Amino acid sequence: MPTVTAPSARTRVRRKPERADYDATAINAIVDAALICSVAFQIDGAVHAIPTLHWRDGEHLYLHGAKASRMLKALTEGEACLTIALADGLVLARSAMHHSLNYRSVVIYGRFALVTDPLEKQRSLQAFIEGLYPGRWETLRPITDKELNATSVLRMPLAEASAKVRDMGTVDDAEDLAWPVWAGVIPLNTATGTPRREDDSVGGTVPATRFSVGKDSVGWAV
């Protein structure tokens, strides 16, 4: 995997540039930790921003959807901007002005291309399912040609991207340090809840699934 060594004019972080990270490893880690991205695009001159599931495979980010989707069609016809944001902690300062948030975010620019080869499309969808539920693909009813034909898979290179991260405590004014109010960081984590089995499910084992645990860990749990 190549390393992003320099930002483009579009991805250069100008506000708080010390929080920027243009390294591919850091960018990929944030892409992988998130389940949902927001993708901005144009249709007939109007700007749209839609949340959608995504996944990464190698140097590309993938989306999928119905073949008739206007969004997917538009994404193959023009430039797109994709954003991801993960909230890691509430930062409580001694003044309202200095309250903040610890976060990880990514901005990606580029153009999506349609995955047309049926075998590559199926391999990509398998990577999507396996990334969420390891080992599940082989247990499922095989995907049909009709289902595969009705689904569009798009991919975009991660060549023009940047990350921005805040991971620190409070930044209070010196004259406020003695103010008698609690200051610090309240961590935010994502975890799975108790599985709810369908009444007509004949499977007996709850599958493993991916979940985020804080900023440094993406693990597997049941």
BELHULIN-V81070 format. One record per residue. N is the residue number from 1. RES is the residue in three letters. SS is DSSP state (h for helix, s for strand, l for the rest). PHI is phi in whole degrees, 0 to 359 (none if undefined). D_LAST is the distance of its C-alpha to the last C-alpha in Angstrom with 1 decimal. Layout:
# BELHULIN-V81070
n->N res->RES ss->SS phi->PHI d_last->D_LAST
n->N res->RES ss->SS phi->PHI d_last->D_LAST
This chain:
# BELHULIN-V81070
n->1 res->MET ss->l phi->none d_last->30.8
n->2 res->PRO ss->l phi->291 d_last->33.9
n->3 res->THR ss->l phi->261 d_last->34.0
n->4 res->VAL ss->l phi->285 d_last->35.2
n->5 res->THR ss->l phi->262 d_last->38.3
n->6 res->ALA ss->l phi->213 d_last->40.0
n->7 res->PRO ss->l phi->283 d_last->39.2
n->8 res->SER ss->l phi->275 d_last->41.0
n->9 res->ALA ss->l phi->298 d_last->43.2
n->10 res->ARG ss->l phi->276 d_last->40.4
n->11 res->THR ss->l phi->264 d_last->37.5
n->12 res->ARG ss->l phi->299 d_last->39.5
n->13 res->VAL ss->l phi->277 d_last->38.2
n->14 res->ARG ss->l phi->260 d_last->41.3
n->15 res->ARG ss->l phi->271 d_last->40.1
n->16 res->LYS ss->l phi->56 d_last->38.8
n->17 res->PRO ss->h phi->297 d_last->39.1
n->18 res->GLU ss->h phi->292 d_last->38.0
n->19 res->ARG ss->h phi->268 d_last->34.4
n->20 res->ALA ss->s phi->282 d_last->34.5
n->21 res->ASP ss->s phi->216 d_last->32.8
n->22 res->TYR ss->l phi->253 d_last->33.9
n->23 res->ASP ss->l phi->281 d_last->32.0
n->24 res->ALA ss->h phi->299 d_last->30.0
n->25 res->THR ss->h phi->297 d_last->27.2
n->26 res->ALA ss->h phi->293 d_last->26.8
n->27 res->ILE ss->h phi->296 d_last->27.0
n->28 res->ASN ss->h phi->298 d_last->24.5
n->29 res->ALA ss->h phi->297 d_last->21.9
n->30 res->ILE ss->h phi->288 d_last->22.3
n->31 res->VAL ss->h phi->302 d_last->22.3
n->32 res->ASP ss->h phi->289 d_last->19.0
n->33 res->ALA ss->h phi->285 d_last->17.3
n->34 res->ALA ss->l phi->266 d_last->18.4
n->35 res->LEU ss->l phi->267 d_last->17.3
n->36 res->ILE ss->s phi->234 d_last->20.7
n->37 res->CYS ss->s phi->240 d_last->24.2
n->38 res->SER ss->s phi->245 d_last->27.6
n->39 res->VAL ss->s phi->242 d_last->30.3
n->40 res->ALA ss->s phi->254 d_last->33.9
n->41 res->PHE ss->s phi->200 d_last->36.6
n->42 res->GLN ss->s phi->242 d_last->40.0
n->43 res->ILE ss->s phi->228 d_last->41.1
n->44 res->ASP ss->l phi->53 d_last->44.9
n->45 res->GLY ss->l phi->83 d_last->45.3
n->46 res->ALA ss->s phi->265 d_last->42.8
n->47 res->VAL ss->s phi->270 d_last->39.8
n->48 res->HIS ss->s phi->233 d_last->36.3
n->49 res->ALA ss->s phi->225 d_last->33.0
n->50 res->ILE ss->s phi->238 d_last->29.9
n->51 res->PRO ss->s phi->283 d_last->26.2
n->52 res->THR ss->s phi->202 d_last->24.1
n->53 res->LEU ss->s phi->289 d_last->21.0
n->54 res->HIS ss->l phi->217 d_last->21.8
n->55 res->TRP ss->s phi->208 d_last->20.7
n->56 res->ARG ss->s phi->244 d_last->22.6
n->57 res->ASP ss->s phi->222 d_last->23.8
n->58 res->GLY ss->l phi->67 d_last->26.3
n->59 res->GLU ss->l phi->264 d_last->29.0
n->60 res->HIS ss->s phi->233 d_last->28.4
n->61 res->LEU ss->s phi->256 d_last->26.3
n->62 res->TYR ss->s phi->242 d_last->25.6
n->63 res->LEU ss->s phi->231 d_last->25.7
n->64 res->HIS ss->s phi->216 d_last->25.8
n->65 res->GLY ss->s phi->178 d_last->27.3
n->66 res->ALA ss->s phi->294 d_last->29.8
n->67 res->LYS ss->l phi->301 d_last->32.9
n->68 res->ALA ss->l phi->274 d_last->35.1
n->69 res->SER ss->l phi->298 d_last->33.4
n->70 res->ARG ss->h phi->294 d_last->36.2
n->71 res->MET ss->h phi->297 d_last->33.9
n->72 res->LEU ss->h phi->296 d_last->33.1
n->73 res->LYS ss->h phi->295 d_last->36.7
n->74 res->ALA ss->h phi->295 d_last->37.8
n->75 res->LEU ss->h phi->292 d_last->35.5
n->76 res->THR ss->l phi->271 d_last->37.3
n->77 res->GLU ss->l phi->252 d_last->40.7
n->78 res->GLY ss->l phi->202 d_last->40.5
n->79 res->GLU ss->l phi->289 d_last->39.0
n->80 res->ALA ss->s phi->227 d_last->35.7
n->81 res->CYS ss->s phi->234 d_last->34.2
n->82 res->LEU ss->s phi->243 d_last->30.4
n->83 res->THR ss->s phi->233 d_last->28.8
n->84 res->ILE ss->s phi->225 d_last->25.4
n->85 res->ALA ss->s phi->219 d_last->25.0
n->86 res->LEU ss->s phi->237 d_last->22.2
n->87 res->ALA ss->s phi->268 d_last->23.0
n->88 res->ASP ss->s phi->251 d_last->22.3
n->89 res->GLY ss->s phi->187 d_last->24.5
n->90 res->LEU ss->s phi->273 d_last->27.3
n->91 res->VAL ss->s phi->255 d_last->30.5
n->92 res->LEU ss->s phi->256 d_last->33.0
n->93 res->ALA ss->l phi->260 d_last->36.5
n->94 res->ARG ss->l phi->272 d_last->39.7
n->95 res->SER ss->l phi->227 d_last->41.0
n->96 res->ALA ss->h phi->299 d_last->39.6
n->97 res->MET ss->h phi->298 d_last->40.8
n->98 res->HIS ss->h phi->260 d_last->38.6
n->99 res->HIS ss->l phi->297 d_last->35.3
n->100 res->SER ss->s phi->209 d_last->32.9
n->101 res->LEU ss->s phi->217 d_last->29.3
n->102 res->ASN ss->s phi->275 d_last->27.4
n->103 res->TYR ss->s phi->206 d_last->26.0
n->104 res->ARG ss->s phi->230 d_last->25.5
n->105 res->SER ss->s phi->218 d_last->27.1
n->106 res->VAL ss->s phi->222 d_last->28.3
n->107 res->VAL ss->s phi->237 d_last->31.3
n->108 res->ILE ss->s phi->231 d_last->31.9
n->109 res->TYR ss->s phi->243 d_last->35.2
n->110 res->GLY ss->s phi->156 d_last->36.2
n->111 res->ARG ss->l phi->230 d_last->36.5
n->112 res->PHE ss->l phi->278 d_last->34.0
n->113 res->ALA ss->s phi->240 d_last->35.0
n->114 res->LEU ss->s phi->283 d_last->34.1
n->115 res->VAL ss->l phi->276 d_last->32.4
n->116 res->THR ss->l phi->259 d_last->34.8
n->117 res->ASP ss->l phi->290 d_last->34.2
n->118 res->PRO ss->h phi->302 d_last->32.1
n->119 res->LEU ss->h phi->292 d_last->30.5
n->120 res->GLU ss->h phi->292 d_last->29.6
n->121 res->LYS ss->h phi->297 d_last->28.3
n->122 res->GLN ss->h phi->294 d_last->26.0
n->123 res->ARG ss->h phi->298 d_last->24.9
n->124 res->SER ss->h phi->293 d_last->24.2
n->125 res->LEU ss->h phi->294 d_last->22.1
n->126 res->GLN ss->h phi->296 d_last->20.1
n->127 res->ALA ss->h phi->297 d_last->19.5
n->128 res->PHE ss->h phi->297 d_last->18.4
n->129 res->ILE ss->h phi->295 d_last->15.8
n->130 res->GLU ss->h phi->294 d_last->14.7
n->131 res->GLY ss->h phi->293 d_last->14.5
n->132 res->LEU ss->h phi->267 d_last->11.9
n->133 res->TYR ss->l phi->225 d_last->10.0
n->134 res->PRO ss->l phi->300 d_last->11.2
n->135 res->GLY ss->l phi->87 d_last->13.0
n->136 res->ARG ss->l phi->280 d_last->12.9
n->137 res->TRP ss->h phi->306 d_last->16.6
n->138 res->GLU ss->h phi->290 d_last->18.1
n->139 res->THR ss->h phi->268 d_last->16.6
n->140 res->LEU ss->l phi->273 d_last->18.0
n->141 res->ARG ss->l phi->301 d_last->21.6
n->142 res->PRO ss->l phi->305 d_last->23.7
n->143 res->ILE ss->l phi->294 d_last->24.8
n->144 res->THR ss->l phi->266 d_last->28.5
n->145 res->ASP ss->h phi->299 d_last->31.4
n->146 res->LYS ss->h phi->296 d_last->32.0
n->147 res->GLU ss->h phi->295 d_last->28.5
n->148 res->LEU ss->h phi->295 d_last->29.0
n->149 res->ASN ss->h phi->291 d_last->32.5
n->150 res->ALA ss->h phi->278 d_last->31.4
n->151 res->THR ss->s phi->251 d_last->28.9
n->152 res->SER ss->s phi->259 d_last->30.2
n->153 res->VAL ss->s phi->238 d_last->28.5
n->154 res->LEU ss->s phi->242 d_last->30.1
n->155 res->ARG ss->s phi->221 d_last->29.8
n->156 res->MET ss->s phi->224 d_last->31.5
n->157 res->PRO ss->s phi->294 d_last->32.2
n->158 res->LEU ss->l phi->267 d_last->31.0
n->159 res->ALA ss->l phi->284 d_last->34.5
n->160 res->GLU ss->l phi->242 d_last->35.6
n->161 res->ALA ss->s phi->209 d_last->33.0
n->162 res->SER ss->s phi->212 d_last->32.7
n->163 res->ALA ss->s phi->248 d_last->30.2
n->164 res->LYS ss->s phi->222 d_last->31.1
n->165 res->VAL ss->s phi->225 d_last->29.3
n->166 res->ARG ss->s phi->244 d_last->30.1
n->167 res->ASP ss->l phi->213 d_last->28.6
n->168 res->MET ss->l phi->198 d_last->31.1
n->169 res->GLY ss->l phi->273 d_last->32.4
n->170 res->THR ss->l phi->285 d_last->35.2
n->171 res->VAL ss->l phi->235 d_last->38.5
n->172 res->ASP ss->l phi->263 d_last->41.0
n->173 res->ASP ss->l phi->290 d_last->44.7
n->174 res->ALA ss->h phi->304 d_last->46.5
n->175 res->GLU ss->h phi->287 d_last->48.5
n->176 res->ASP ss->h phi->263 d_last->45.3
n->177 res->LEU ss->l phi->298 d_last->43.7
n->178 res->ALA ss->l phi->269 d_last->45.4
n->179 res->TRP ss->l phi->295 d_last->44.4
n->180 res->PRO ss->l phi->280 d_last->42.9
n->181 res->VAL ss->l phi->218 d_last->39.5
n->182 res->TRP ss->l phi->295 d_last->36.0
n->183 res->ALA ss->l phi->227 d_last->35.0
n->184 res->GLY ss->s phi->160 d_last->31.8
n->185 res->VAL ss->s phi->239 d_last->28.4
n->186 res->ILE ss->s phi->257 d_last->25.5
n->187 res->PRO ss->s phi->295 d_last->22.3
n->188 res->LEU ss->l phi->241 d_last->20.1
n->189 res->ASN ss->l phi->231 d_last->16.4
n->190 res->THR ss->l phi->249 d_last->13.8
n->191 res->ALA ss->l phi->214 d_last->10.3
n->192 res->THR ss->l phi->284 d_last->7.8
n->193 res->GLY ss->l phi->263 d_last->9.1
n->194 res->THR ss->l phi->286 d_last->8.8
n->195 res->PRO ss->l phi->299 d_last->8.3
n->196 res->ARG ss->l phi->246 d_last->11.9
n->197 res->ARG ss->l phi->282 d_last->12.9
n->198 res->GLU ss->l phi->293 d_last->16.2
n->199 res->ASP ss->l phi->299 d_last->19.0
n->200 res->ASP ss->l phi->261 d_last->20.2
n->201 res->SER ss->l phi->284 d_last->17.0
n->202 res->VAL ss->l phi->263 d_last->17.9
n->203 res->GLY ss->l phi->283 d_last->14.6
n->204 res->GLY ss->l phi->256 d_last->13.0
n->205 res->THR ss->l phi->245 d_last->9.6
n->206 res->VAL ss->l phi->286 d_last->6.6
n->207 res->PRO ss->l phi->289 d_last->6.4
n->208 res->ALA ss->l phi->289 d_last->4.8
n->209 res->THR ss->s phi->215 d_last->6.3
n->210 res->ARG ss->s phi->276 d_last->8.7
n->211 res->PHE ss->s phi->209 d_last->9.6
n->212 res->SER ss->s phi->266 d_last->12.8
n->213 res->VAL ss->s phi->235 d_last->13.6
n->214 res->GLY ss->l phi->67 d_last->17.4
n->215 res->LYS ss->l phi->273 d_last->19.9
n->216 res->ASP ss->l phi->255 d_last->19.4
n->217 res->SER ss->s phi->222 d_last->15.8
n->218 res->VAL ss->s phi->236 d_last->13.5
n->219 res->GLY ss->s phi->236 d_last->10.4
n->220 res->TRP ss->s phi->237 d_last->7.1
n->221 res->ALA ss->s phi->211 d_last->3.8
n->222 res->VAL ss->l phi->240 d_last->0.0
